[in-house]
Amino acid sequence: MQSSGRPHDDPAGDVVRWAAFSCLLVPVVLVVYGTSFGGAAVATLGLFVVTAACLVLLRHSERTAARVRAEERLPSAHRRRHSRGAPAGRRGCRTSDSASPHD
């Protein structure tokens, strides 16, 4: 059951929002436990870079998955025409055991 009352139609966005929250929380914790402001700033910058890279990879993955799903919905005749997995006997070629009037 959804605790926020809204459907999860963007799971990648949820992950990125939690990562951004962590990017803000980590420097606060570092400073509270004695790390310098400079060290916390460097850690924050590194976390933001990693978060941005993950966001780019997640969005690319979503676009690729959507493209694959769209290709799977094509009419079956179109897929058969481009299929390479069928054996030679199934591609409309005659086999040696087929009888023809010209044999």
C-alpha positions, -999 to 999 in steps of 0.1 A, spaced: 0 0 0 13 35 -9 21 56 22 21 89 3 -13 84 -14 0 87 -49 8 60 -75 45 53 -82 47 61 -118 83 73 -116 104 49 -95 136 63 -109 125 98 -98 119 84 -63 154 70 -62 169 102 -73 149 122 -48 162 100 -20 197 103 -33 194 141 -34 182 141 2 212 120 12 235 144 -6 221 171 17 221 150 49 256 136 46 275 169 49 255 179 79 264 146 96 300 150 86 302 184 101 284 174 133 309 145 138 340 168 134 348 169 97 359 203 83 335 223 62 359 219 32 359 181 36 321 181 38 318 203 7 341 179 -13 320 149 -1 288 167 -11 302 176 -45 312 140 -51 278 127 -40 260 151 -64 282 140 -93 275 104 -86 238 111 -82 237 130 -116 255 102 -133 230 77 -119 201 98 -130 215 99 -166 220 61 -166 185 55 -151 168 77 -177 188 60 -205 177 26 -193 141 37 -191 142 50 -227 158 18 -239 132 -4 -222 104 17 -236 119 14 -271 121 -24 -267 85 -26 -254 74 -6 -284 92 -29 -308 76 -59 -292 41 -45 -300 47 -44 -337 25 -67 -358 36 -103 -359 39 -103 -397 65 -75 -395 86 -95 -369 84 -127 -389 97 -109 -420 129 -99 -402 133 -130 -381 167 -148 -385 161 -176 -360 140 -199 -382 156 -229 -398 161 -229 -436 133 -253 -441 108 -230 -425 116 -199 -446 96 -210 -475 124 -230 -492 117 -264 -506 133 -294 -490 146 -324 -509 117 -346 -498 90 -323 -512 73 -337 -543 69 -314 -573 58 -322 -608 92 -311 -622 112 -338 -604 
